[in-house]
Structures are given as C-alpha cells and as structure tokens.
Amino acid sequence: MQDEETLGKAYDARLMRRLLRYLRPYRWHVAAGVLTSIVISGLEAVRPVFTKMAVDVDIANGDKHGLLMTILLFAGVLFVRGLVQYANAYLTQWIGQRTIYDLRMEIFRHLQSRSMRFYDKNPLGRLITRVTNDVEVLNEMFSSGIVMVFSDVFTIIGIFYFMFSMDVTLSLVTLSVLPFLVWGTFLFRRKAREAYRDVRLQVARINTFMQEHITGMPVDQLFAREDRSAQQFAGINAAHRDANIRSIFYYALFYPGVDLIGAVSVGLIIWYAGFNALDGTITIGTVMAFVQFNEMFWRPIRDLSEKYNILQTAMASSERIFHLLDDETAVHRPDRPRSMELVRGRVEFRNVWFTYQPLPTDGSEPEWILKDVSFVIEPGQTVALVGHTGAGKTSIISLLSRFYDLQKGSILVDDVDLREFDPRDVRRHIAVVLQDVFLFSGTIRENIDLGNEQISIERVKAAARVVGAHHFIERLPGAYDGLVKERGATLSVGQKQLLSFARALAYQPKILILDEATSSIDTESERLIQAAIRKLLLHRTSIVIAHRLSTIRTADRILVLHKGEVRETGSHAELLALNGIYRRLYELQYRQQEPGVAAAP
C-alpha cells in the first residue's frame, strides 16, 4: 500500500498525454470550452476600462448622455458575459462527466478481464478507491481544470494588456510585489503536495479497512472484537483527519497571504498615484481602474494555485489508475480462439505444474501447489477429488475454469489445449458450483440467468424444477421476480445452494465442476441438494470435490491428492483395498457417514 501510494511528479507530461486521450472524442467540445473561456476573459478584463471611461470622460465632462450610454454598454457586456459563462460552465461539466464515464467503464472492463492472481495481490478496498476516489479527482481536473485554466491565463493576459496600455510605470509599481507571490506559491505548492499525498494514502487505508471489516463483521461480533476494531479504525480515521487538517493549514496561510500581497499592491497604487495625481499626470479614473485591475488580478492567481493543486492530485491519481490499467495479470487469450460449441467433454491434465506465486528469477525452485498432475476424464464420467486441505483440489478447479494460467504442462479438452479457447467461452461451457454461493442484488430470475438474454424464463423455471428449487421459489413474494437482497441475506444456505445449481443447469454446461459441501445445512435441505446433485451430474463430464460418501461411491473414479500430487486413483472399493492415503481419509472423514455407523463424539 505504501509503495503504491508514493506520489510522483507534480506534472508528468507522459501521464498528461494519456489523460488527454480521453478528451479526444470530445475535442470539439473542448475547443468550444476554450473559446468561451477566452471570450469570458476578454469581457472580464475590459470592465475597468468602462470605469475609467465613465470617470475621466463622461463624469469629468458632465456628459450625462455619454454616461448613460457607457452604463448601458457596460450592462450589455455583463449580460453577454453571463450567457457565455453559462455555456462555458455547462460545457466543462459535460466534458468532465463524459470523460469520467469513459474512464470508469475502461477500468471496470479491465478489472473484469484480470485473472484471480491479480485479485490475490490487490486488496479490494484499494481497487474501490481507484474506481471511486481517484477517478473523481480526475473528474475535477477535466471539468474545472484543463479548460478553466485557459480562462484564468487569458484573464491575466488581458489585465496585463489593459494595465500597460493605460500606464506602464503604474503597472510596474502594481506588479512589484509579484516576486513575493512567486516565492510564497513555491512554498505552498511543495507543502500542499506533501499534505495531499498523505490525504490520498489515508483515504485508501480507510476504504481498505472498511471493506475488510464490513465483510468480516460476523467474525468481529462472534469474537467480541468490536472495541478493538473501533480502536484500529479510530487510529486510521485520526490519521486521515490530521492529514486533511495539515492541508487546510497550508491553505489557511496561502490565501490570506495572497490577500495581504494584494492589499500591499493597492497601497502602492494609492501611494504612487497620490503623488502623481497632484501633478495631473494620473487621472482619478486611472487610479480607480488600477484598483479594479488589482482586485481582478489576484483572483485568477488564487484560482491557478487551486488548479495546480487539482493538477498534482490528478497526477497522483492518474499514476495509480494507469498503474492499474497497465497491469497485465490476465489469463492467456488466443488471437484466433477455437469454439467450444461442439466439444464432447473429454478432459485431460497432462503433466501440470502450478504455483500461485510468480516464478523466481534467481533460478530457485518455486513452491509448487500442483506437481506433475496427470489424469483423463472421458465424456460423461464423474471423477471425485479427495484429499486433505491444501492438497490441490481447488487449484485443479481454478485451472480448469481459466482463473489462472499454469506454469508447466497442459490441460486439454477434446485433445485441444484449453489455452486455445477464449476464457469467456470456456466459462460458458464449464459451469462451477462453489460451496460459498454468491448471489447478486436483484431478482431470483436474474440470479439464475445472470442477465443472459438467450436464457428464457421457461428455461429458468425448467432448471429450477430439475434441481428442486422451483417449489420454494414459488412460495417467495414475487416468485421468480422476487427481490434478492445483498449476498442473498434473506435466503437460507440450502436455498442459495439450490439456486446455484439452477444457475449452472440453466447454462447447459458440457463440463460441470462441483464443490458439494453440505455440512452447514439442515437434513431436509441436504436431501434436496443431494437429489439435485444426482440430476446435475447425469450425462455430464463432472469433477466433484467430494465431501459426502454417497458421491464418492457413485463416482466413476476417485483421485486422491496429497501435497499437490495424484497419489492414488480408482473406485471406492479399490482404494480401500490399497490400504493407503484414501483408507486413512475414509477412516477420518467418511466412515461415520456409513449407514448404521455412529458419528464420533
């Protein structure tokens, strides 16, 4: 976390070029925004000229008609400026929202295409921070930074032009305080940059902590850790508060400092003009115009300092966003993928070696999770995987689902390397039913068809009937259109498991992968689930992580995994006769499931 949050340059041309790429589709809108900013700047800078004209010409000569015309012309300029400013504000906000929409969609699609290895090494809270907070910072830059900075720059240029056109010497006197402003701005930039770096870090820490502890709230409450968690959050929250207070402190110094420099500039104007007004070399209108110029000059200076702050935070956020977008942790995608439409379902693992960690660059041996694993499953066969925790059962499922790429060996489906298929096509034809069922907020139907328009409501209901879920769904308020709360909070574990079976069946997979754990459900739900499992496995190539003796007995073959290797293979009776690892597993885990055998106390 600390390494990734390190702030780079205050301005990075490479990052800026990448950011400007998102403005390319809206370049004509940006051009219109810049043009309206220039018009606003010109109309803003010309205001003191009307003051000088009214005082030195109309009032000095007693020309009431001329004064009225000057006032009307000035009112017309203000009206036009208001219209142009409205168009400019709408345009800049429109540009900001469009570009941020495009950027968020790109990040989300990128996250969807990453492999599970990417999520293993990136905390969820950090990723949420990228999509929300960091993108919102760029929204501020796109909507009020890049385009609006032209308005401030051209306002200053316009003020310079009219000031020096009126009186060069008085202009130099007025601007003599600029070196102090430059020095103060330099100090402010450096300190504010450090403070905002800390603020961004603390925001990411808060998001990570909140995500982790809200997800793990049941554990917090079960072990009475509420006070300890609150103390930890208090520390992180206090660090965020202090970082913000430090950034506010520098602003509290800078803005009054700018106002003080502006006041000194007004004093110099009055001092210089007072002496020269006695000689008649400076008119009252000129003095009034310069006082207005002075007031107008410092406002864009303050705005540019704010824009600089937006720029440096945008640079830090864009660096983190592009670091995320440049991550290539994704499974292999072929240039010309093969179709899985006609596959029969033959699965072969051929000398597969796999580790979750990157391969060492120093030539040392990695910590292999799977070691030279080989087996074949013929179409329509059911193979059960058994073994102690950490034996590699879940890794086999993850590789076959293309969540990860293996390091050595190959996985074949109908004698074609799995890497020659598009991962999305693989997952359409290989269904996975996990022990920990995830349901989305939405309706029952949406959690079965997952938004696939090719799956009709009749197909959804047929799948639910086959697995035994239709009966309880019909009793729910709204039936298939009934709402499911976040993560299926209103449904029992058994009901969620049946919905996951219906989901898998609705997609009519060629190959089924099943983690059939039923230890946390009641007897009635277990009976329904076991019946559903039998229907799911029928006539399908299936790999089952077996937790029930009934599944093991009906499996065509059992693979016994131990420390990442296939140590034994055969039927239930054959493996018991070997008197090896499976026999010990059977005695420890499955024997109490035999009819008439009492469970161990």
N, C-alpha and C positions, 0 to 999 in steps of 0.2 A: 504493500500500500504506500509506504513512504517513498520508495524509489519511483513509483509511477506518478506520484503527485508532485515531483520536482518540477519547478517552473523553469521554462527555457527562456528564450529571448523575449524582450518586451515587444519587439516586432521581428517577425520572421518572414522574409519575402517568399520563401518556399511554401509555407503554410498559407500565406495570404493568397498566393496564386491558386492553391487548391480550394480555398474558400470562395474565391471569385468565380470558380467554375459553376457553383450553384446559382450564381446570378445570370449566367449566360442565357438560359431560356427566357429571362425577363429583361434582357439588355435594353429593349426599347422603353420599358417602364422606368428602368434606372436612368436612361438618358433624359426622359421627361422629368424625373425627380430632380436630376442635377440642373436642368434648365430652369425649373420653377424655383430651385434654391438660389440660382444666380439672380433671377428676377426679384425675389424677396430681398436678397442682399442689397441690390441696387436701390430698391424702393425704401429700404431701411436707412441706408447711408445718406440718402438725399433729404431726409427730414430736417436736419439742422440748417440746410440751405434755405428752406422756407422761413425758418426763424430769422435768419439774417436778412432775407429779403423783406419780410414784414417790418422788422425794426428799423433797418438802415434806409429803406426806400419808402415804403408806404407810410409808416408812422412818422418818420423824420420829415417827410414832405407833406404830411397831413392829407394824404390821398386816401379817403375813405373807400372810394370805389375800388381802388387798387388793392387795399387791404382785404375788402370783401372777396375779390377775385382770388387773392392769394390763399385766403382761408378755404374757399370752395375748391381750389385746385389741390390744396393740402388734404382736404377731406376726401377728394376723389382718389388721391394716391393711397390713402389709408384704406379706402374701400376695396380698391383693386388688390392691394397687398393682402387684405383679409381673404379675398377669394382665392388668390394664388396660394396663400399659406394653407387654406383648407385642402386644396387639391394636392399640395405637397405632402401634408400630413397623411392624407388618405393613401396616396401612392406609396410612401415609405413604409407605412404599416402593412399595406397589401403585399409589397415586395418581401418584407420580413416574414410574414405568415406563410407565404408560398414557399420560400426557400427553406424555412424550418420544417414545413410539411415534407418536402422532398428529402431533406436530410434525415429526419426521423424515420421515414419509410426505408431509406437506404440502410440505416443502422439496424432496424428491426429485421429486414430481409437478410442482412449479413449475419445477425445473431441466429436466425433460423437455419442457416447453412453451415454453422460451425459443428464440429464433432463434439462428442461428450468430453473429450480430452480438454477442450477449451473451457468447458464449464467446471471441470475438475480443478483448474488452476485459477479461476476468476470468481471471487465472491459475488453473490447475486446483488448485494447492496451496491457494489461498485458499478455493476452494469446498469442498474436502475439509475444511478447518479449520472451516467453518461447520457442516457436517453432523455432524462428529465432536466436536471440542473444545468449540465454542460451545454445541452442544446439550447436551453432558454437563454443562456449567456450570449450565444451566437445570434439568437433572435434579436436581442437588444442591439447588437452590432449591425446586423443587416437593416433593421428598421429605423434606428436613430443614430447610427454611427457612420457608416460609409457614405450615405447620401447627405446627411445633415452636416457632416464636416465641411462640405463644399459651401454650405450657407454661411458657416462661421468664417471660413477663409476668405470668401468673397466679400463678406461684410467688413472684415478688417481691411482688405484691399480698397474697398470703396471709401471707407473712412479716411484712410491714408491719402487717397486721391483728392478728396474734397478739402481735407485739412491743409495739405500742401498747396492746393490751388488758392486758398484764402490767404494763408500767411505761413511762409516757410520757417521763419525764426520762431514764431509762437508754436508751431508744430514740433520743432526740435526741443523746445523747453518742455512741452507737454509730454513728450516721449522720453525725456531724460531719465525717467525712473525705470525704464524697461530693463536695464541690467539687473536691478534688484528683483524684478519679477522673474527673469530667466533663472537666476540663482535659486530663488525660492521654489520655482517649479521643478527644477532639477532635484532638490532635496525631497520635495513632496512625491515625485514620481518614484524615487528609489524606496522611500519608506512605505508608500502605499502599495507598491508592488510586493514587498515582503509580507505586508499585512494581508493582502488578498490571496497570496499563495497559501497562507495559513488558514484563511477562511475556507477556501476550496477543499483543503485537506480535511478540515473538521466536518464539513458538510458530508463528504464521502464517508467519514467514520460514523457519523450519526445514522446515515442511511443503511450502512452495513450492519450496525448494531441493532437497529430497529427491525430490519428484515429477519435477522437471525433469531432475535428473542421473541418476536411475534409468532414466527413459525414454531419456535420451541416453547411456547407458553405453557402447554400441558406439562412439560418436564419441570419448568420453573415452579409451577404450582404444586406438582406432586412431591417435589423435594423441598418445598418451602424456601425457595431461593429468591422470593420477590424482593426482600430487603437488599440482598447482595447485588442483584441485578439493578435495582434502583440506584444503589451507590455507584456502580460502574457507569450507569447512564448519566448520573449527576456529574461525574468527572468529565465525561466526553462532552456533555452539554455545557459545562462550565468553560471548557477549553474553546468551544465554539463561540460562547458569549464573549469571552475575553478577546478572541481574535477579532470579532466584529467591533468591540469597543476600541481596540487599538486602531483599526482602520478609520473609525469615526473620529478618533482623536486627531489624526493627521488631517482629516477634512476640516475639523474644527479650528485647526491652526491655519490651514491654507486659505480658506475662503475669507476669513476676516483679514488675513494678511494682504490678499488681493484688494479688498475694500480699502484697507489702510493706504496701500500704494496709490489707489485711485484717488483717495482724498488728498494725499500729498500732491498728486498731479493737478487737482483742482486748485489747491493753494498756489502752486507755481503759476498756473494760468492767471489767477487773480493778481498775484504779485507782479508778474511781468506786464500784464495788461493795464494794471492800475497806474504804473509809472508812465507807460507809453500813451495811455488814453489822455493824459494831461497835455501831451504834445499833439494830440489829434491824429496820431499815426495808426491807432487801432480804434475801430468803432465799437459801440455797445453791442450791436448785432453780432459782430465777430466774436466778442467775448462770450455772449450767450450761446452762439453756435458751437464754440470750442468746449464749453462746459457740457453741452449735449453730446458732442463727439466723444468727450472723455468718458461720460457715463455709458455710452453705447459701446465704446472700445473694450472695456473690461468685461462686459457680459459675454461676448464670444470667447474671450481669453479663458474665463471660467468654464465655459462650455467645452472648449477644446481640451482643457485639463480633464474634464469628466469623460470626454470622448477617448482621451488617452487611457484613462482607467478602464473604460469599456474595451478598448483595443487590447490591453495587456491581459485582462481576464479572458478575453476571447481567444488570444493566442494560446494561453494555458489550456483552455477548454478544448480548442481545436486540436492541440497537440495530443491530448488524451483521446479525443474522438478518432483522430486519424490513426493513432496507435492501435485503437480497437479495430478500425476498418482495414488496417494493413495486416491484421493477424490472419495467417494462412492455415490455422489449425482446423482443417476440414478434411473429410474423407475424400479419397480419390474419386474424381468424376471423369469418365472416359469422354473423349471428343466425339466418338460415334458409338453411343451406348446400344447394347443389344436389348431386344424386347423380351420380357418375361411372360408374355401372354400365353405362350404355348408350352411352358415348362411343365414337366410331369411331377417334379418334386423330389428328384434324387439329390441327396446332399452328401458331400464328401469333404472331410477335413483331411488335408494331406500335409503331414509334417509341419504343423502350425506351431510357431513360436510367437509369444506375445508378452509385452510388458506395458504397463500404463505410463511408465517414466520414459523420457527421451533417452535414446541410446547414448551411452557415454562416448565422449570424443577422445578419451585418453586410452582407448583400447581395452579397458577393463570389462569384465563380464557383467551385463545388466542383471537386475533382479527379475528373472522371468516368472510370469504368472502361469503361462502355459508353456509346456516343454515338449516339443516334438509330438503333438497330439494328432493322431490319425484314426479315422473311423468312417464308415459308409452307412447311410440310411437309404434304403430303397424306397421308391414311391409307395405311399400308403402305410409305411411302417411307423410304429411308435417306439421311440427309444427313451428310456428313463435315465436321468443323470443323478447319481447319488455320490455322496462324499461329505467329509467334514467341512465346516465353514472355512473358506479360503482355499478350497481345493481347485477352484477354477470354473465352477458350474456357471456362474453369472457371466464370466468373461466369454464363455462359448456363446451364450445368448447374445451378448453385446456385439461380438464379431459378426455373427450371422445376420444381425439386424443392421449392420454397417454403421454402428455408433462409433466404432474405432476401426482403424486400419491395422492389420497385423504386420509384424516386422519380417518374419520369415515364413515360408511355406505358402499354401494357397487353400482357399475354400471354393469348392465347385458346386454349382447347381446344374444338374443335367450335363455334367462334364464341361461346363463353361465357368471360367473364373468369375467369382462374384464381383470383382472389381471392373468387369466389362459391362455391368449393368448400371444404370443410373440409380443412385441410392434411393431416390423417391419411388422409383418403380419397384425396387426391392421391397420397400416397406409397404407398398400396396399389395404385394403378393405374399409377404411373410408377416403374419399377424402375431403380436406378442401380447400375452395376458400376464400382467405382473401381479405379485402379491399385494403391493401397495397401489391401489387403484386411484387414479387421478380423474376427477370429474370437474368440468368447467362450469362457470355460472351460465345459466341458460335453461333450456327445456330438456326434458327426458329424451325427446327425439334428437335434438342437436347433440346430445352426449353419446348417442348411438351412431348416427350417420356422420357426425363431426363436420357438418356443413357440405357434405358431398352431394351435389345435386343429382347425381346419377343413381343415388340410393333412394328409392321411393318410400313413402310411408308404409305401403304394403310389405315391402321387403324388410323394413324396420320391425314391423309387427310380427312378421313370419320368423325373423331371427329371435325375437323376444319369446315367442311361443316355444321354439325349439329348445331354448335353454331354461325355460320355466320362469321367465321374468314377467311375462305378459299379465299374469294374474295379479301380482302386487302393483304393477304399473297402473292397471285399470282402476285400482282402488285409491290411487293418489288423486288429490284435487287437480283437475285438468288432464289427468291421464298422461298421454304422450306429449301434450302441450304444457304439462305441469312444470313449474319452475324448480330448478335445482340451485340451491344456494352454494356459496363458495366452497369448493372441495367436497360437495355433497354432504354438508353438515347435517342435513335433516334425514339422511338415509342411513340404514344400518350397514355394517361391514359386509354382511351377506348380500344385501340388496345391491350395493355398489359392485360387488364381485360379479353378480349375475348380469348387471348392465355392461360390465367389461367383456363378458362372454358374448352377449348380444352384439356388442360393437365389433368384436372380432369376426363373428359369423356373418354379420351384415356385409362385410367387405369381401366375403367368399375367398379366403386366402388359399393358396396352393400348399403353403407350409405353415404350421402352427407351432408356436413356442409358448410354453405354459409353465408358469410358476404357480403350482396349485395349492399353496399353503392354506390350510383351513383351520389352524389351531386357535384362532381368535374369534370363532363364530359359534353360534348355538347349534344343537343337534339337528333341528329342522332345516336350518339354512345349509348345513353341511350336506344333508341328504339331497337337497335340491342342487347344490353345486356339484356333487359327485355325479348326479344324473346328467347335469349339463356338460360336465367334462366328457362323459362317455359319448354324448352326441357330437361334441366338438371334434373329438379325435377320430370319429368314424370316417374311413376312406380318405384320411389326410396324412401326409407326412408330418410327424409330430415329434417334438423334443420336449420332454417334461422334466422339470426339476421336481423330483418325486418326494413328497412328504407323507404320502399315505401308502400303506402296504397294498391296498387294493389296486392302486395304479401300477405299482411295481410288478405285481403278479400278472396283470393283463398286458403289460408291455411286451413287445416282440423281443426286445433286447435291453439289457441294463449295462450302462457304462459306469464303472467305479473309478472315480477320480481321486487322486491322492497327491497333494503338493504339486499340482499342475500337470500331472501325467495320468494317462489311462492305464491303470494297473490291472484291472480285471474286466472282462466282458462276457456276457452270457445271459441265460434266463435266471429266474429266481432260484429254481431248484439246482441248476448247475453251479451257481455262485456259492450257494450254501454248502454244496459238496466240496468246493475247493478249500473251505475252512480257512479263508484268508481275510482280507480287509472287509469285504462285504459281510462275512459272517459276524465280524465284530460290530459292524454298523447295525446289522439286524438285531443283534442281542441288545445293543444300547438304545436304539431308536424305534424299531419296528415290532419287536416281539410282543410288546404289550397290546398291539393292535390285533393280534390273533384272536379269533373268537374263543371265548372261554378263558382267556389269559388275563389275569388281573393286572391292572397298571401298577407299576412300582410306587410305593408310598413316597 
